[in-house]
């Protein structure tokens, strides 16, 4: 657990934003030779930076394919990359819980550091019973579109001369996100009501559940740091059997042993449950692939979920680009 309090985190965000808004900082960034290096913690953030920044920024991502941001501890090389970047974007809401102290040090040293969820209204956020905010906001396309606005505005302050370009790129992205949101809503809505239950390794899909009308049952909580209890496994097996749920799902960034325990437990009760597919939760697909983009990630998830649970969705997804 990091040692930064919620008050300190708010101070960090406010201080970083004020620093970046300072004309002298913006002018120094604008006059620097070549596009600024912008380092994002997760690929979901990095993809938005690439979409909005285009060739006017050098967009890089810290955490690679299949890496779990909940448990990741930055190495010395990571800290060096963060320190060398012209600006840093991270999710916030303690998704990168092992890295918060690093962000504090960077901001105190004058580095522009931004949490892309910072401006989300409190009533947009989900909470656990202990009051912690759910950080997986990208699972609701409409909320991630708000994160894109945050990135657009931050890049504009970093490179004022390119603000108009960032707005144009953002507007194009916003239209595509609207189409994505409509697609996910449609295919998830096609799942028969009795089977509209998403069982996964951990509670990464709460925002997906709220936005798209599907119940969510995670074996673990919001973070993957804890261990799943035997009672939780037993309760989920009972749910699968009683509701005749046809499929459960593994996640690319989480060990699949607990999900497979559900399959075995249901089989022992005479109910066959399939592994419906591997979903992208805390990480996207391989760089350079369609699934390695935010739109591709969400297209994949919605398509796989709908088809495995008896809904209607094209095998190659929204625009025919999913891997066969």
N, C-alpha and C positions, 0 to 999 in steps of 0.2 A: 504494500500500500504506500502511495506517495505521501509526503509530509506537507503538501501544500493545502491550506484550508480553502474553503469556498470563497471567503473574503479575499484571500490572496489571489485566487484565480480571477475574480472579478477585477481586482486592481491590475493584474497582469494584462488583461484584455483591454481595459480602458487606457492603460499606459502605452501599450503597443499601438493602439489605434491613434492616440494623440500624437505619438512620435511620427507615424507614417503620414499624418495629415499636416505635419510641419512643413512649410514651403521649402526650407533648406534641405530637408531629407529628400523630398520629392524631386527637387532640382538636381541634387547630387545623383539620384538614380537615373534621371532622364539624360544627364550629360555623360554617364558612364558609357564607354565604348561597348557596342553589342547589346543584345537583349539581356535583361536581368535574369539571373538564375533564381527560379522559384521552386522550392522544395516542398512537396506535400508528403504528409505521413502515409496516407493510404492511397491506393489506386483509384478509389471512387472520387476522392478529392482531386487527385492528379489529373484525372480525365477531364473534369470540369475546367481545370486551369488550362489544359491543352486546347479544349474547345473554345474557350473565351479568349485566351491569350494568343492563339495562333502562332504565327512566326515572330510576334512581337515580344515573346518571352521564351526563355529556355526552361521548359517544364520538366521536372524530375520527380520521381517518387521514391520514398525511403524504403517502404515495406513491399516486398515482392509477392509473387503469386503464392497463395496458400499460407501466408504468414498471419498468425493470430495477433491482432493489435492489443487485445486485452492483456496478454501475458508477455509481450515482447519487451525486452530490456535493451536499450540502446548500447551499442559497442562504442569503443573509442573512435572507430572509423565513422560511425553514424554521427557522433557528436561533431567530428571534424567537418562532415558534409553539411550539417545544420549550421555550423558556425560560418562556413564559407558561402552559404546561400545569401542572396540579396533580400529574400523574404521567405517566411515559413508559414504554411497553412496546415492546420491540424483540425481534427473533428471537434474535440472538446467533449464535455459531459463525461469525462473520465474514461472515454474509450481507450485512449493511450495512457492508461493509469500509471505505467512504469516510467513514463517520459515527462510527466508534468513538471518536475523539478528542473529538467533541462530547459523547458520552454520558459520558465520563470527566469533562469539565469540569462538566457538569450535576450529576453525582453529588457531585463535590467541593464544589459550591456548595450542597448540601443538597436537591437535587431527588430525589424518589423515582423511581428508574430500575430497570426490571426486564427481564431477558432471559427470555423465556418458555420457553426450552430449558434454562435453568440447572440444573434439578433432574433432568434425564434422566440415567439411569445410563450410564456409559461403554460398557457392553456393548450398549446400545440404539442407539449411534451407528455410522454407517458412516464409513470413512476412505478417503482417496485414498492412492496409493502414497507420497506425500510426508508422510503423517501428519496432514494437515489433516482436520478433521471435516467431513462433508457436512452443510450447514445446512438441507437441504430436508425437514425432518422432517414437515411437514404432509402430505406425500404418503402417509404411513401414518396412516390415520385413528385407529388405536389410540394412536399417539404424540401426535397432535394433541389427543386427548382428555386426555392427561397435561398438555399445555400449558394446556388449559382449567382443570384443577385449580389450576395455578400462578396463573392469572389470578383465579380465584375467591378464593383465599386472599389474594392481594395486595389485591384490592378490599375484602375484609373488614377488612384492617388499615387501609386508607385510610378506610373508612366503617364502623366497628364497629357502629353502630346498625342498619345494613342487612345485616349478615352473614347473617341468616336468609333474607332475600330473595335474596341472591346464591346461597345454597345451593339454594334451590328452583329458581331459574332454571337453575342449573348441572345439577341432577338431570334436568330436562326435556331439556336439551341433550344430556346424556350418553346418554339413551335413544335420541335421534334419531341420534347418532353411531354407536351400536351397530347400528342398522338400516342406516345408510349403509355401514358396514364389511362387513356381510353381503351387501349388494347388490353392492358392488364385487368381493368375493370370488367371488360366483356368476357374474357376467357375464364377468369375465376368465377364469375357469375354463372357460367355454363355448367359448373360442377353440380351434380345432384345434391340436394340439401343435406341428406343424411350422411354424405361422405365429405362434406365441406369442413374437414378437420385436418390441419397441417401439423404433423408430428415430426419434430426435428431434434437435433442434438442439443441446442440451447435456445434460449428465448431471444433470438435475433430478429424475429419476424413480427413483433408486436405492432409496429406501425403498419406493416403490410396487412395484418389482420384487421386493424381498425379501418383502414382506408378501403380495402377490397372485399370485406365481408366474409372472411373465412376464420374459423376458430383456430387458435394456435396452442399447441401443447409442446413445450420444450422440456427435454429431460433435465437439463441444467438451467440455471437462472440466466440473468442478463450477461454475466461474465462466465467465461469458461474456466476460471481459476479453481472453483470448488469441485467437489466430487459428487456424482449423482448417487443418491441413496437407493437401497434395495426397495424400500417402500414406494418410491417414485416409479421405479421400473414396473413393479407389480401393478400399481394403479393404472399406468398407461397400457399395460397388457390387457387389463380388464376393459378399458375404454375401446381398444382395438377390436376385441372379441365381441363386446356388447353392441357396438355400432357397426360392426362388419366393415371397418375401414380397410380399403384394399392396399394401401401403400403407406410407407413411412420414408423419410428422406435423410440422407447423410449430407454433411456440409464439407466443402473442399478444404476449409481451414480448421476443422475439428476432427479429432479421432473418432472413427465410426464404431468403436466397440460397444458403446451403450445402445446405439440404434440397432445393431445386430442382435443384442440381447433381447430387444423387443420382438424381433422377428422370431427368434427361437422360443421365447415365452409364449407367443401367440400360437405357434405351431404345436407346442405341447398341449394347448387347449383346443386343438382341432381347427384353428383358423389360419389360413394361409395369408401372410402379409408379404408383399413384395417390397424390395428397395426401389422406390419410385424414381430415383435418380439422385445425382449429387447437385446440391444447390450452392450457389455463391452467397455467403452470408457476410463475413467480415473481410473477404478478399474477392477479387474478380478473377477472370480467366487469364490465360497466358497473354503477355504483351504482344501486340501485333495481330491478335485475333479479334473477331467481332465480340466474343464473350469477354474479351479483355477491355471492353469499353463499358461505361455505366449503362447505356441503353441496351447493349448486348447482354449484359449481366441480368438486367431485369426482364428482358425479353425471354432469356433462357429460363429463369426461375418460374415466371408465370406460365410459360408453355409446358415445361416439365411437370409442374404441379397439376395443371389442368388436365393434361393427358393421363397422368398416373391415377388421378382420382375420379376418372370417368367423365370429365368435361370435354369440350370441343375446342381444339386449337390446332392450327397447321403444324405439321411435324417440323418444318424449318422456321417456325416462328413468325413474328409480325411482318417481317419484310423478306422472308426466305433466305436469311443469312446465317441461321444457326447451323452449327456443324451437324452432319448427318449421323 
